[in-house]
Amino acid sequence: MIIGQKLSKSQEVALYDLSPDAPWHKVLLVKHRRLVGVLIPFTIYNVIWWALAIRHDYFELFQERYLLSITMIFGALIGGATSEGGGAVAFPVMTLALGIPPAIARDFSLMCQSCGEKLT
């Protein structure tokens, strides 16, 4: 039995008893609870990242460091498709191809493993 994929009794009752005239937020929370569960941290993380990027003008860094962004696209694909994380791709590319000191590449790789590839 897959516990996370089945509705509990209270969720089944809430879905069955949902009125067609229910407010939009109640319909959203009852019918699309999994989507809401994913969107809450996604929204919080993106609001913080974009606010910092706009405030400190991180966008000018992309002119010099666009290769790292391309590397992390592949790191995110490999990290999402395998048990390896994106940092396993980032570390060798950063040290060997981009000439970044190993200590900085190591810290960045660990940060990718714990916070996600959105940081690049």
Helices and strands as residue ranges (DSSP letters): G 3-5, H 9-16, H 24-31, H 33-55, G 58-61, H 62-81, H 87-92, I 93-97, H 102-115, G 117-119
